[in-house]
Amino acid sequence: MTDVQLVELTVNGERHDLAIPPRRTLADVLRHDLGLTGTHLGCEHGICGACTVLVDDQPARSCLLFAAQVENATIRTVESLSDPDGGLSDLQRCFAERHGLQCGFCTPGFLMLAEGYLAEEPDATREEIREVVASNLCRCTGYQTIVDAVDDYASRRRAALQSALDAAPTTTAGSTA
């Protein structure tokens, strides 16, 4: 008889109760138990980054984590990026427009890495973006178009935030609403 552990995971805002072997990786649970195949497995040693997901909003290699380790965490996969109607998110559109993908195998990992990094560093410079994306491997693009896509997305986010701030009503000290 195999050991089984009961684990409750919150993935993309949905709770899942699972009975899994204690040493089952998060990547395997996402792909095989939950059917979220956007998370890709490349090296299975934490080197390539294809399996990158967000765990409590931080990029993490899901091949290096046991599912039981992230039981009380919030997990987001590439599937969480799409619009409610199933369309591409702004980040995904930037990757498409800037040709930040070719074969597409590494793309989900890059998308989640960028999503997590830019949430922490919205004012990231191009050089900082270049350094961060170097932590994931891509054999097709040469990275330039990936850097272009992430930088474009960051610029668009900053512009949208500034536009929203400019449009917000201003209040003066002592005034009442």
Secondary structure per residue as TSV (DSSP state, phi and psi in degrees):
chain	resnum	aa	ss	phi	psi
A	1	M	-	360.0	138.5
A	2	T	-	-90.2	145.3
A	3	D	-	-70.0	139.2
A	4	V	-	-131.4	140.7
A	5	Q	E	-122.0	138.1
A	6	L	E	-86.4	126.4
A	7	V	E	-133.0	136.5
A	8	E	E	-109.7	119.6
A	9	L	E	-119.0	143.0
A	10	T	E	-109.0	110.8
A	11	V	E	-123.5	123.3
A	12	N	T	52.9	39.2
A	13	G	T	81.6	1.0
A	14	E	E	-115.3	134.3
A	15	R	E	-84.7	138.7
A	16	H	E	-132.0	128.2
A	17	D	E	-101.2	121.9
A	18	L	E	-128.5	146.8
A	19	A	E	-111.6	106.7
A	20	I	E	-134.3	159.3
A	21	P	-	-62.2	142.3
A	22	P	T	-58.4	-28.0
A	23	R	T	-99.2	18.8
A	24	R	-	-76.0	129.8
A	25	T	B	-74.7	157.2
A	26	L	H	-60.6	-40.4
A	27	A	H	-58.3	-45.3
A	28	D	H	-66.4	-38.7
A	29	V	I	-64.1	-45.8
A	30	L	I	-60.2	-47.9
A	31	R	I	-75.2	-49.6
A	32	H	I	-92.8	-36.5
A	33	D	I	-88.9	-35.5
A	34	L	S	-105.1	-7.6
A	35	G	-	71.1	19.7
A	36	L	-	-92.8	81.5
A	37	T	T	-83.5	4.6
A	38	G	T	-67.7	-26.6
A	39	T	S	-78.1	115.7
A	40	H	-	-98.2	149.0
A	41	L	-	-107.2	122.5
A	42	G	S	-109.1	-84.5
A	43	C	S	-85.9	-25.4
A	44	E	S	59.0	25.0
A	45	H	S	-128.4	6.8
A	46	G	S	80.5	11.1
A	47	I	S	-89.7	-44.5
A	48	C	S	-81.4	-31.0
A	49	G	-	85.1	0.7
A	50	A	T	-62.4	-25.2
A	51	C	T	-94.4	12.3
A	52	T	E	-62.3	129.0
A	53	V	E	-130.9	173.5
A	54	L	E	-101.5	128.4
A	55	V	E	-117.6	113.5
A	56	D	T	50.5	46.4
A	57	D	T	69.3	7.8
A	58	Q	E	-109.6	134.0
A	59	P	E	-60.2	135.7
A	60	A	E	-145.5	146.4
A	61	R	E	-82.5	109.8
A	62	S	T	-71.1	-16.4
A	63	C	T	-76.1	-16.4
A	64	L	S	-98.7	-4.7
A	65	L	S	-108.6	135.4
A	66	F	B	-78.4	143.2
A	67	A	G	-57.3	-36.6
A	68	A	G	-63.1	-25.4
A	69	Q	G	-69.4	-23.2
A	70	V	G	-113.0	25.1
A	71	E	T	-58.1	-39.0
A	72	N	T	-99.8	13.9
A	73	A	S	-98.1	164.2
A	74	T	E	-98.7	123.5
A	75	I	E	-113.0	134.1
A	76	R	E	-125.1	134.2
A	77	T	-	-110.3	176.0
A	78	V	G	-59.0	-28.1
A	79	E	G	-62.2	-23.0
A	80	S	G	-73.9	-14.0
A	81	L	G	-76.8	-28.0
A	82	S	S	-65.0	153.8
A	83	D	-	-63.9	160.1
A	84	P	T	-54.7	-30.1
A	85	D	T	-85.8	3.9
A	86	G	S	92.2	-0.7
A	87	G	-	-76.0	171.0
A	88	L	-	-69.7	144.6
A	89	S	-	-76.5	169.9
A	90	D	H	-59.5	-40.2
A	91	L	H	-63.0	-45.3
A	92	Q	H	-63.7	-38.7
A	93	R	H	-63.3	-39.8
A	94	C	H	-63.0	-39.8
A	95	F	H	-62.6	-41.1
A	96	A	H	-68.5	-46.9
A	97	E	H	-65.5	-35.8
A	98	R	T	-94.7	6.8
A	99	H	T	57.6	43.3
A	100	G	-	-81.3	17.1
A	101	L	-	-151.7	152.4
A	102	Q	S	-127.6	-81.2
A	103	C	S	-71.7	-26.1
A	104	G	-	88.9	-6.5
A	105	F	S	-63.6	-42.9
A	106	C	S	-84.0	-13.2
A	107	T	H	-56.8	-45.8
A	108	P	H	-57.2	-38.5
A	109	G	H	-66.0	-41.5
A	110	F	H	-65.8	-40.5
A	111	L	H	-60.8	-45.6
A	112	M	H	-71.2	-36.1
A	113	L	H	-60.6	-47.2
A	114	A	H	-64.6	-43.1
A	115	E	H	-58.0	-47.9
A	116	G	H	-68.6	-43.4
A	117	Y	H	-65.4	-46.9
A	118	L	H	-70.2	-22.8
A	119	A	H	-66.1	-33.6
A	120	E	H	-85.7	-35.7
A	121	E	-	-127.8	70.6
A	122	P	T	-64.0	-21.7
A	123	D	T	-100.2	25.8
A	124	A	-	-57.2	138.2
A	125	T	-	-82.0	166.5
A	126	R	H	-59.4	-40.3
A	127	E	H	-65.3	-40.9
A	128	E	H	-64.1	-41.0
A	129	I	H	-62.2	-44.2
A	130	R	H	-57.8	-44.0
A	131	E	H	-64.8	-41.8
A	132	V	H	-67.2	-46.5
A	133	V	H	-69.2	-18.1
A	134	A	T	-65.5	-14.3
A	135	S	T	-76.7	-14.0
A	136	N	S	-107.7	151.9
A	137	L	-	-101.2	138.5
A	138	C	-	-137.4	130.0
A	139	R	S	-97.7	-5.7
A	140	C	S	-107.5	-45.2
A	141	T	S	-87.8	-24.8
A	142	G	-	80.6	6.5
A	143	Y	S	74.7	-27.0
A	144	Q	H	-57.0	-45.3
A	145	T	H	-71.4	-27.4
A	146	I	H	-68.9	-45.2
A	147	V	H	-60.5	-43.4
A	148	D	H	-58.4	-44.0
A	149	A	H	-65.7	-45.5
A	150	V	H	-67.5	-41.6
A	151	D	H	-64.1	-42.5
A	152	D	H	-61.2	-45.6
A	153	Y	H	-61.0	-45.2
A	154	A	H	-61.1	-42.7
A	155	S	H	-62.9	-43.5
A	156	R	H	-63.1	-41.3
A	157	R	H	-63.3	-43.5
A	158	R	H	-63.5	-41.3
A	159	A	H	-65.5	-40.9
A	160	A	H	-66.0	-39.4
A	161	L	H	-65.1	-44.5
A	162	Q	H	-63.2	-40.4
A	163	S	H	-62.4	-42.3
A	164	A	H	-65.4	-39.7
A	165	L	H	-65.8	-40.5
A	166	D	H	-65.8	-32.3
A	167	A	H	-84.1	-15.8
A	168	A	S	-68.9	141.6
A	169	P	-	-65.7	140.5
A	170	T	-	-98.2	146.2
A	171	T	-	-117.7	148.9
A	172	T	-	-108.4	155.5
A	173	A	T	-58.0	134.0
A	174	G	T	87.3	-8.9
A	175	S	-	-83.7	154.5
A	176	T	-	-117.5	148.8
A	177	A	-	-87.2	360.0
